[in-house]
Amino acid sequence: MKTIPPKRTGNNSIPFFSLVIVSLALLALYSSGSDSTPSCAQQPPFIPSTNPALDDHYSGYLQSDTYSAALIERFAGAIRIPTVSYDYMRGGPNPLPQDPVLHKPFLDLHAHFLKSYPLLHSALQRIVVNEYALLYVWKGSDTTLKPMMFMAHQDVVPVDPTTADEWLHAPFSGDRDDEFVYGRGATDTKMTVVSILEAVENLLSLNFQPKRTLLIAFGHDEEISGFNGAKRIVDYIQHDLGYGNNGIEFILDEGLGATIFPDRKKSQILQNVDQLDLNSNNQDGSKRVLSERSKRVPGQEVMLIEVSEKGYMDLNITISINVGGHSSLPPDHTGIGIMSQIITTLEDHPYQSELLDSNPILSHLACVAEYTDTLTWYEKLILKHWKLLKRLVLYGLSKDPFLKASVTTTQAVDVIHGGVKVNALPQQVYALVNQRIAPHETEQDVIDRLISLVEPIAKQNSLDFEWSSESQDILKRQFTSSKGKVSLAFEGLEPSPTSPTDSFAFQRLSGTLRNVHGAQTIVAPTIMVANTDTRWTWNLTPNIFRMIPIVWQGDEGIHTVNEKARIVSVVKTVGFYYQLIRSFNE
């Protein structure tokens, strides 16, 4: 997962302004309107058919202190179980057997679910896939309706031991205060896992019977690409359950949430997030469990639904030197020095940005332009005529990390190792470089580019050069007077298909979000700059959506220290899935 869009603090989305640019934009006003950005039509809030028992439960019990206290304890119990995925546990086309010791916490989490959700486990079919992944099937009464599918993952990223002192609460404590629940995986994605289970349990307590079958898929290795979890679940759905290709109505997995675009016309006064009545007291005058204010700047809430995601490429660079030796007699460049040349070259040659009609970021920007005051009038005019003024638009997008990543293949040097002793020349050096492929490029484009940058460095240092990928055997290029070799290994994924926004599934999802979050919320499609387990689901349905129904504040700590989830967000997420299940059974 998972990249959170940066917190908006003002007009930082497209900050390019000058009289020259304004003049160009005014000229564009008289050009053809065929290059205009997409519209940002909004679905009306979708309210499920009246059912007094279900309605009262949603507006009453699910918002009560009694329920929230019990919910948060079950949620904290899931956080306390360290279901960590390490890179060395990663599967692949030929995965190693899964280590039962490392995976025992997943069995503990399963036991926690069995204890916490008795109605769900008595009414739904529970299927354990590949020992640790979970698939639940809630059979609907109308077999002509395609199932809907909710996804999330049980695993979490490791905690860097060097950051232990930076955690205000122990990483797997599940501690809470009036506003937060703390711990690794709180937001990514145990909140979603627990919220889905809670929603089903509550509906079952009211004897709700779905018309449409619901599939719930919880992989156990999303953080290491899902080879053993989501991939195997999808195989089971297609072949064992018989849904084949295009047999699912829609899939909802993790993603972004709502971004608040500050209102520059209003003072920056902190106010409550809420459609829940969080500031009232109990009858005895004591504070409610959810009384702590969740602070944010006044502005427009834009809920983002990712209808596509970027591609992915891991580059493993290995430098092997044939002869080592004592550091008192070094060559001009050691293996580490040569690796430094390679990394410097890669970072000195960033990928070029490009904006295509098919990139959902255009719809995202159209909604920002129409419903917020983040952009000035001339920025909106430039955006409207984006094809004519594309370079200006790309320049503006480059000033915002999330928007830049939406139109650019990114690269990050994340791991490097080499050497064993300070007075011994290193013979093995390797680095891992992660690329996220923008929609206008392909895996092969990235491979060709990286080879063109690295091969000359190998030749310059009299090293053999070889490379391989998942679809290509090792290809060697040998140079004269070789002292060793540089090896590149590529493992990648193409950018995903883009899901339609004019489908029944997207419109009903949008309407449900605007019901739960309020009619003032704007729903916008966008692109996911990270990757999710949906990489394995492309053949199940064209309707694949990624989002989490919360307002990002920028302090959630995903993949870093002090990860936490707001109690308000946990409660609202349960309510969202509760209403979403109802909405797709109309």
Helices and strands as residue ranges (DSSP letters): H 19-28, G 33-35, H 52-59, G 61-63, H 65-79, G 87-89, H 104-116, H 118-123, E 125-129, E 133-138, E 148-153, G 161-166, E 180-182, I 186-190, H 191-205, E 214-219, G 222-224, H 230-235, I 236-240, E 250-253, E 258-262, E 271-272, E 295-296, E 299-309, E 311-321, H 335-348, H 361-371, H 377-384, H 390-397, H 401-406, E 410-418, E 428-437, H 443-460, E 464-469, E 472-477, E 484-493, H 504-517, E 522-528, G 533-536, E 544-546, E 564-566, H 567-583
